[in-house]
Amino acid sequence: MKLDVATKKQHRVARQVVDLGSRLDLKAAPAIVSRALEVFGDGARALEWLLETNSALNGDTPMNVIRTEAGRREVLNILGRIEYGVIS
């Protein structure tokens, strides 16, 4: 049986989420993920953004930088800029 592209992508994202859960401060992650969901309005898009490298984070991913308090503040700042249409 052949999986369609959307299903393959969903499985890939799900595997990444499980992997991230083992590497993150899980007390901090829900607030960041919740904020990304608010900004993007779509769970899949929010998760993609969290996993993509970001030039505003010096080429790192939001999920990697939220391990520190400074990183969490910066990711929330970027999400706020995106929400208000500022290129980030």
Secondary structure, 3 states (H helix, E strand, C coil): CCCCHHHHHHHHHHHHHHHHHCCCCCCCHHHHHHHHHHHHCCHHHHHHHHHCCEHHHCCECHHHHCCCHHHHHHHHHHHHHHHCCCCC
